[in-house]
Amino acid sequence: MKMIVITTPQFFKGEAAAVTSLFRNGLEILHLRKPESSAEEIDSFLRQLPVEYMSRIVTHEQFQLTSVFGLKGIHLNGRNPQMPAGYTGHVSCSCHSLEEVLKHKSDCNYVFLSPIYDSISKEGYSSAYSSDTLKKAQQAGIIDSKVMALGGISLERLQEITSLGFGGAALLGDIWQQTEEDFLPHFLHLKQFFCPPRLSPFNF
């Protein structure tokens, strides 16, 4: 199961330090989503992060910065639906229907399907799929390891996400709504679900 964290839409004080702490504690993929930010603002933010974590960042905006900073890749959505000419790197995209998953999955490293549950960060952004619909999509091979669940994802939902055949989950509200004191402990608790400790071969 992939664990993906998406940034808040707006920058906030201390964000670079918070993101750095996630990387240092095992976050493998961060989606940098700042829809109203300029190239200069995103450039400035990236320069606040340790260079060794650039290859873990997927950007939703300002795709030209991917090569400048050596980012992991790009994410396509309604605002930025086209890959740059000649781009051959990592790509993911947002899907809001099972039909879109079928259309785009083969061209992407993975896709987001949302909203699976009522959104934590977007008021009024309600679940678009019943459990029965998702189970049938799994049985039909639409939901598989290349589909990441997004929307209302929290620790309590992860077992169901796994049983439905998703390849991982993208978290936003559940991560960033935590208090400063709970932020890292909560992330580490979530991480244990995605990356449970491996048993030693000598433990019987």
Order of alpha helices (4+ residues) and beta strands (2+ residues): beta-alpha-beta-alpha-beta-alpha-beta-beta-alpha-beta-alpha-beta-alpha-beta-alpha-alpha
